[in-house]
Amino acid sequence: DEDTVKTLVAMVAGKELGRSWVSTAIAIARRESRLRCDALGRGLPGQEAAGVFQVKPVAAEHLKLDYERIRTDCIYSIYAGIAHMKACLSSNRNRMNNRQMKLCHVYGINGWRLRYD
């Protein structure tokens, strides 16, 4: 249920990113999947964004994650989304605000700067 997923996102984000990123992680997960483990975005079969953070196959491959497992394992999909957030932070020398993080999640590690004023 939504409360359980929210608690899990908060727990993993706090552990992997630090407490200051918990609310951003929850906001991204809520926007992307409504905190649903089984969320599947639009796209060609096998190319849809999947899981709590709606990780795309290309992002999963870049992060060396198992896309099929993201689709079927809720906890793994949360770790995948947090791994993407960590990659976003690393792409900007661990200096990022909430808006930048949200843009990075949507537009990717190389695309978010084009949308940031």
Secondary structure per residue as TSV (DSSP state, phi and psi in degrees):
chain	resnum	aa	ss	phi	psi
A	1	D	-	360.0	167.4
A	2	E	H	-57.9	-42.9
A	3	D	H	-64.0	-39.2
A	4	T	H	-65.6	-45.0
A	5	V	H	-63.8	-42.0
A	6	K	H	-59.7	-43.8
A	7	T	H	-62.8	-42.7
A	8	L	H	-65.2	-43.1
A	9	V	H	-59.6	-46.1
A	10	A	H	-61.5	-42.2
A	11	M	H	-64.7	-48.3
A	12	V	H	-69.1	-43.0
A	13	A	H	-62.1	-44.3
A	14	G	H	-60.3	-41.9
A	15	K	H	-70.2	-45.1
A	16	E	H	-87.4	-31.2
A	17	L	T	-116.5	-22.6
A	18	G	-	104.7	154.7
A	19	R	G	-58.1	-29.1
A	20	S	G	-66.4	-17.0
A	21	W	G	-101.0	-0.7
A	22	V	H	-61.5	-49.2
A	23	S	H	-65.6	-34.3
A	24	T	H	-68.0	-42.7
A	25	A	H	-61.1	-43.3
A	26	I	H	-64.1	-42.4
A	27	A	H	-62.5	-42.7
A	28	I	H	-64.0	-47.2
A	29	A	H	-61.9	-39.9
A	30	R	H	-64.6	-44.5
A	31	R	H	-67.9	-41.0
A	32	E	H	-73.4	-40.5
A	33	S	H	-134.8	1.6
A	34	R	S	58.2	32.8
A	35	L	S	59.5	39.2
A	36	R	-	-108.3	129.5
A	37	C	T	-68.5	-33.6
A	38	D	T	-93.1	12.9
A	39	A	-	-64.1	136.4
A	40	L	B	-136.0	122.1
A	41	G	-	-78.6	179.0
A	42	R	S	-78.2	157.1
A	43	G	S	146.5	176.9
A	44	L	S	-65.5	148.5
A	45	P	T	-52.4	129.7
A	46	G	T	85.2	-5.1
A	47	Q	-	-119.2	8.5
A	48	E	S	-75.6	150.6
A	49	A	-	-67.5	143.4
A	50	A	B	-138.9	155.6
A	51	G	T	84.4	-173.3
A	52	V	T	-59.8	-38.8
A	53	F	T	-102.5	7.1
A	54	Q	T	53.0	57.3
A	55	V	B	-79.5	130.1
A	56	K	-	-84.6	155.3
A	57	P	H	-55.0	-40.5
A	58	V	H	-64.9	-37.4
A	59	A	H	-69.0	-40.7
A	60	A	H	-60.3	-43.6
A	61	E	H	-62.7	-45.3
A	62	H	H	-59.0	-38.3
A	63	L	T	-88.0	3.0
A	64	K	T	60.0	43.6
A	65	L	-	-112.2	157.5
A	66	D	-	-88.6	105.3
A	67	Y	H	-59.6	-42.2
A	68	E	H	-61.4	-36.0
A	69	R	H	-70.6	-34.5
A	70	I	H	-58.7	-38.2
A	71	R	H	-70.4	-24.4
A	72	T	H	-119.1	-12.4
A	73	D	-	-122.6	107.3
A	74	C	H	-58.5	-48.8
A	75	I	H	-62.2	-43.0
A	76	Y	H	-61.4	-39.6
A	77	S	H	-65.7	-32.9
A	78	I	H	-67.5	-46.7
A	79	Y	H	-60.3	-35.4
A	80	A	H	-64.2	-44.4
A	81	G	H	-63.4	-39.7
A	82	I	H	-69.5	-36.2
A	83	A	H	-61.1	-38.2
A	84	H	H	-65.5	-41.7
A	85	M	H	-61.6	-40.7
A	86	K	H	-62.2	-40.3
A	87	A	H	-65.5	-37.8
A	88	C	H	-60.1	-47.7
A	89	L	H	-59.4	-46.5
A	90	S	H	-61.1	-35.0
A	91	S	H	-65.5	-17.4
A	92	N	T	-124.8	34.9
A	93	R	T	51.7	41.0
A	94	N	T	60.3	22.2
A	95	R	-	-119.7	109.3
A	96	M	-	-158.4	142.1
A	97	N	-	-98.4	175.9
A	98	N	H	-60.0	-42.0
A	99	R	H	-64.6	-43.4
A	100	Q	H	-61.2	-41.1
A	101	M	H	-62.5	-44.3
A	102	K	H	-64.2	-40.3
A	103	L	H	-64.6	-40.6
A	104	C	H	-63.2	-39.1
A	105	H	H	-63.3	-40.3
A	106	V	H	-79.8	-46.9
A	107	Y	H	-99.8	-4.8
A	108	G	-	92.7	167.1
A	109	I	T	-62.1	-33.5
A	110	N	T	-97.5	-10.1
A	111	G	T	-104.6	-17.4
A	112	W	G	-65.9	-33.8
A	113	R	G	-62.7	-28.9
A	114	L	G	-66.8	-22.6
A	115	R	G	-104.1	-2.9
A	116	Y	-	-96.2	128.5
A	117	D	-	-81.2	360.0
